[in-house]
Amino acid sequence: MPELPDLQVISRNLDKKISGKTVEKITLVNAKRTKDTAAAFRKAAEGQAITKVYREGKELRLQFANGRVLGLHLMLHGQLAFFDKKNEHKHTIIEWLFDDQTGLALTDYQGLATPTLDPQESEAPDALSKSLTASFLEKKLSATRATIKSLLTDQHIIRGIGNAYADEILWHARISPFSVCNKIPPNKIKDLLRSIRTVLEHAEKEIRKEHPGIISGEIRDFLAIHQPRKTHSPTGAPILHKKAGGGKTYYTEEQELFS
């Protein structure tokens, strides 16, 4: 699933490509996962220019001239692809045909990618926002005995971090993913905050460098820890992994366990 750094690059590339274009036709092909009707999408978007494409947490947003917003959650296998005049991409969820006869399609062979009209704004801070402070983290961590990895990936607490980047951030901060939140001392919480910003900003730069025009997918080959092909961390420790909660956690014994 694309996480914050991937979506940062994707949203900026889409913004360059489609902002200013007017939606001539929008077609909801697969309505299984959306609460909005095809008619509602047409009313919101057709005849409207796209004014901005941006990221919110782990989702993309398309803003129209009338103020309406279309949110896109790509889930595990959602893909975005351009087309000319006619969309021939398989497993389409929704497609846009613009006034210049180019188009954009959201596809997903599992049918789980979700378009939403005017998605509700979350009170949880984005992982790169100024509102994510050490005091905010201290308050959230002190209130729970959940593991730190489960807290970092909870989109109701912090938006944008998923399984892979939680592992990268915790290795960078040298905190075990299995640490109990309210046992982590204040000095390590400050390390954690620095690591969140450092890891995510570095990842965005790497993705932009390796795949500057990307509009879909996830780029992981530069990650330090969350790498099935790697056996050791950049500092030489064996990479361990454990399945938990439907995903796999990658870590090393360099990371301190607080319990």
C-alpha positions in Angstrom: 0.0 0.0 0.0 1.4 3.4 -0.9 2.4 5.4 2.2 3.1 9.0 2.8 6.3 9.4 0.8 4.9 7.6 -2.2 1.7 9.7 -2.1 3.6 12.9 -1.7 5.4 12.3 -5.0 2.3 10.9 -6.7 0.1 13.9 -5.7 2.6 16.4 -6.9 3.1 14.7 -10.2 -0.7 14.5 -10.7 -1.1 18.1 -9.8 1.4 19.1 -12.5 -0.4 16.8 -15.1 -4.1 17.5 -14.5 -4.6 20.7 -12.5 -6.3 23.2 -14.8 -8.1 20.5 -16.9 -11.8 20.4 -16.9 -13.7 17.1 -16.3 -15.8 16.4 -19.4 -17.1 13.1 -18.1 -16.7 11.0 -14.9 -17.7 7.4 -14.9 -18.1 5.2 -11.8 -17.5 1.7 -13.1 -17.4 -0.2 -9.8 -19.5 1.2 -7.0 -18.9 -1.6 -4.6 -16.7 0.3 -2.1 -18.1 3.8 -2.4 -21.1 5.3 -0.5 -21.6 7.8 -3.3 -23.7 7.3 -6.4 -22.6 7.6 -10.0 -25.0 10.6 -10.3 -23.4 12.3 -7.3 -20.0 12.0 -8.8 -21.2 13.4 -12.1 -23.0 16.3 -10.4 -19.9 17.2 -8.3 -17.2 16.9 -11.1 -18.5 17.2 -14.6 -17.9 20.6 -16.1 -15.5 21.5 -13.3 -11.8 22.3 -13.6 -9.4 20.5 -11.2 -7.8 23.2 -9.2 -5.5 21.1 -7.0 -4.3 17.5 -6.4 -2.9 16.9 -2.9 -2.3 14.3 -0.2 -4.1 13.9 3.1 -2.7 11.1 5.3 -2.7 8.0 3.2 -5.2 9.3 0.6 -5.1 11.5 -2.5 -7.5 14.5 -3.0 -8.7 16.1 -6.2 -10.2 19.5 -5.6 -12.6 21.1 -8.1 -13.3 24.7 -9.0 -16.7 24.5 -7.2 -15.1 23.5 -4.0 -16.0 19.9 -4.1 -13.3 17.3 -3.3 -12.9 13.8 -4.5 -10.8 11.5 -2.2 -9.0 8.4 -3.4 -7.8 5.6 -1.1 -5.7 3.3 -3.2 -5.8 0.5 -0.6 -3.3 -2.4 -1.4 -3.5 -2.6 -5.1 -5.1 0.6 -6.5 -3.3 2.0 -9.5 -3.7 5.3 -11.4 -3.1 5.4 -15.1 -3.5 7.9 -17.9 -5.3 7.2 -21.2 -6.1 8.9 -24.5 -9.8 9.3 -25.6 -10.8 5.8 -24.4 -10.0 3.9 -21.2 -8.9 0.4 -21.9 -7.4 -0.4 -18.5 -8.9 -3.5 -16.8 -10.5 -3.5 -13.3 -11.4 0.2 -13.4 -13.1 1.7 -10.4 -13.6 5.2 -11.7 -12.4 7.2 -14.7 -12.2 10.8 -15.7 -12.2 12.1 -19.3 -10.9 15.6 -19.6 -11.7 18.3 -22.0 -8.5 17.7 -24.0 -9.6 14.1 -24.5 -7.0 12.7 -22.2 -8.1 10.7 -19.2 -7.2 9.2 -15.8 -8.4 5.8 -14.5 -8.3 4.3 -11.0 -8.0 0.6 -11.2 -7.8 -2.3 -8.7 -8.0 -6.0 -9.5 -9.3 -6.6 -6.0 -11.9 -3.9 -6.4 -11.0 -2.3 -3.0 -9.7 1.1 -4.0 -12.2 3.7 -2.8 -13.3 7.0 -4.3 -15.2 9.3 -1.9 -16.9 12.7 -2.4 -16.0 15.4 0.2 -14.3 13.0 2.6 -14.5 14.0 6.3 -11.5 15.8 7.6 -9.6 14.0 10.4 -8.5 15.7 13.6 -5.4 13.4 13.7 -2.3 15.3 12.7 -0.5 14.4 9.5 2.9 12.8 10.1 4.7 15.8 8.6 2.5 18.5 10.0 3.7 21.1 12.6 0.9 19.9 14.9 2.7 16.6 15.4 4.9 17.7 18.3 6.8 16.0 21.1 4.1 17.0 23.6 1.4 15.6 21.4 3.3 12.3 21.2 4.0 12.2 24.9 0.3 12.7 25.6 -0.8 9.9 23.3 1.9 7.5 24.3 1.3 8.0 28.1 -2.4 7.1 27.7 -2.0 3.6 26.3 -0.2 0.3 26.8 -0.4 -0.5 23.1 2.8 -1.2 21.3 4.5 1.7 19.7 4.2 0.3 16.2 0.4 -0.1 16.5 0.1 3.5 17.6 2.3 4.8 14.7 0.1 3.0 12.2 -3.2 4.1 13.7 -4.6 6.6 11.3 -6.9 8.0 14.0 -3.8 9.1 15.9 -1.2 10.0 13.2 -2.0 10.1 9.5 0.3 8.8 6.8 2.4 6.1 8.3 1.9 2.5 7.4 3.6 -0.8 8.1 6.8 -0.3 6.1 7.6 3.2 7.3 6.7 2.5 10.9 9.5 -0.2 10.8 11.9 2.3 9.2 11.1 5.1 11.7 11.5 2.8 14.8 14.8 1.4 13.6 16.1 4.9 12.9 15.0 6.0 16.5 16.4 2.7 17.9 13.1 1.8 19.6 11.7 -1.7 19.5 8.4 -2.0 17.6 7.2 -4.1 20.5 7.8 -1.4 23.2 4.8 -0.4 25.3 3.9 3.2 24.6 3.6 4.4 28.2 7.0 3.0 29.0 8.9 5.0 26.5 10.8 7.8 28.2 10.5 11.5 27.0 14.0 11.6 25.5 13.2 8.6 23.2 9.9 10.2 22.3 11.9 13.2 21.0 14.1 10.8 19.1 11.0 9.3 17.6 9.6 12.6 16.4 12.9 13.5 14.7 13.0 10.0 13.1 9.5 10.4 11.8 10.4 13.6 9.9 13.9 12.4 8.8 12.8 9.1 7.5 9.7 10.3 5.6 11.5 13.3 4.1 14.4 11.2 3.0 12.1 8.6 1.5 10.3 11.3 -0.6 13.6 12.5 -2.0 14.7 8.9 -2.9 11.4 8.2 -4.6 11.6 11.4 -6.5 15.2 10.7 -7.6 14.5 7.1 -8.6 11.1 7.5 -10.2 10.4 11.2 -10.8 7.2 10.7 -12.8 5.5 8.1 -10.7 1.7 8.3 -10.4 1.2 4.8 -8.9 2.8 2.1 -6.9 5.2 2.1 -4.0 9.0 2.3 -4.1 10.8 0.3 -1.4 14.2 -0.7 -2.7 16.1 2.0 -0.7 14.6 1.1 2.7 17.1 0.1 5.4 15.1 -2.5 7.4 11.7 -3.3 5.8 13.3 -5.3 3.0 12.6 -9.0 2.4 15.9 -9.3 0.4 18.1 -7.8 3.1 19.6 -9.8 5.9 21.4 -7.1 7.8 20.8 -3.5 8.7 23.1 -0.7 7.4 25.0 -0.9 10.7 25.5 -4.7 10.4 22.8 -6.2 12.7 20.8 -9.2 11.5 17.3 -8.1 10.4 14.6 -10.1 12.3 11.0 -10.3 11.4 7.7 -11.3 13.0 4.2 -11.6 11.7 1.6 -9.6 13.7 -1.8 -8.2 13.0 -1.9 -9.3 9.4 1.5 -7.7 8.5 5.2 -8.4 9.0 7.4 -6.4 11.3 11.1 -6.0 10.5 13.5 -5.0 13.3 16.9 -5.6 14.8 18.3 -6.1 18.3 19.8 -2.6 18.0 16.4 -1.3 19.0 15.7 -0.9 22.7 12.7 -2.6 24.2 10.6 -0.6 26.7 8.2 -2.8 28.6 
